[in-house]
């Protein structure tokens, strides 16, 4: 074993985790520090009215009505401030 590198004992993949998130009755998404979507689950994409591929890499300003995008950005800022 290389120093500083641990061998993972997990027996699941990122695809397995995304399949679970897609089955949740909640919207789930992740954004990078610049506000670009890096993940969104099936329900989140359906509620926006776009496919996951159309959302990933985009900001709220790219995919939402302007006033809603402002609210999303404000909420994101509060969440990041409060860690």
C-alpha positions in Angstrom: 0.0 0.0 0.0 1.3 3.4 -0.9 1.8 5.8 1.9 -1.1 8.3 2.3 -3.4 6.2 0.0 -6.0 4.0 1.6 -7.6 1.2 -0.2 -11.4 1.6 -0.4 -13.5 -1.1 1.1 -16.7 0.3 -0.5 -18.6 -2.1 -2.7 -20.7 0.5 -4.6 -20.1 2.9 -7.4 -21.1 6.5 -8.0 -23.8 5.1 -10.4 -25.2 3.1 -7.5 -25.4 6.3 -5.4 -27.0 8.3 -8.2 -29.6 5.5 -8.7 -30.6 5.8 -5.0 -30.7 9.7 -5.2 -33.0 9.4 -8.3 -35.5 7.3 -6.4 -35.8 9.9 -3.5 -39.1 11.9 -3.3 -36.9 15.0 -2.8 -35.0 17.3 -5.1 -31.2 16.8 -4.7 -28.6 18.9 -6.3 -25.0 19.9 -5.9 -23.2 23.0 -7.2 -19.6 24.0 -7.3 -18.3 27.2 -5.6 -19.2 29.2 -8.7 -22.8 28.2 -8.6 -22.7 25.7 -11.5 -24.7 22.5 -11.1 -22.4 19.5 -10.8 -25.3 17.1 -10.0 -29.1 17.0 -9.9 -31.3 14.1 -9.3 -34.3 13.0 -11.5 -37.0 14.8 -9.5 -34.9 18.0 -9.5 -34.5 18.0 -13.3 -38.2 17.2 -13.8 -39.2 20.1 -11.7 -37.0 22.5 -13.7 -38.3 21.0 -16.9 -35.0 20.1 -18.4 -32.9 16.9 -18.6 -29.9 16.4 -16.3 -27.6 16.9 -19.2 -29.2 20.3 -19.9 -28.7 21.4 -16.3 -25.2 20.1 -15.4 -22.6 22.8 -15.9 -25.1 25.6 -15.9 -25.9 28.2 -13.3 -29.4 29.1 -12.0 -29.3 32.1 -14.3 -28.9 29.8 -17.3 -31.8 27.5 -16.5 -34.3 29.5 -14.4 -36.5 32.6 -14.7 -34.5 35.6 -13.5 -36.3 36.3 -10.2 -36.2 32.6 -9.2 -32.5 32.5 -10.1 -31.8 35.4 -7.7 -33.7 33.6 -4.9 -31.6 30.4 -5.5 -28.3 32.3 -5.5 -29.3 34.1 -2.3 -30.2 30.8 -0.6 -27.0 29.3 -1.8 -25.0 32.2 -0.4 -26.7 31.9 3.0 -26.0 28.1 3.1 -22.4 28.6 2.3 -22.0 31.4 4.9 -23.5 29.1 7.5 -21.4 26.1 6.3 
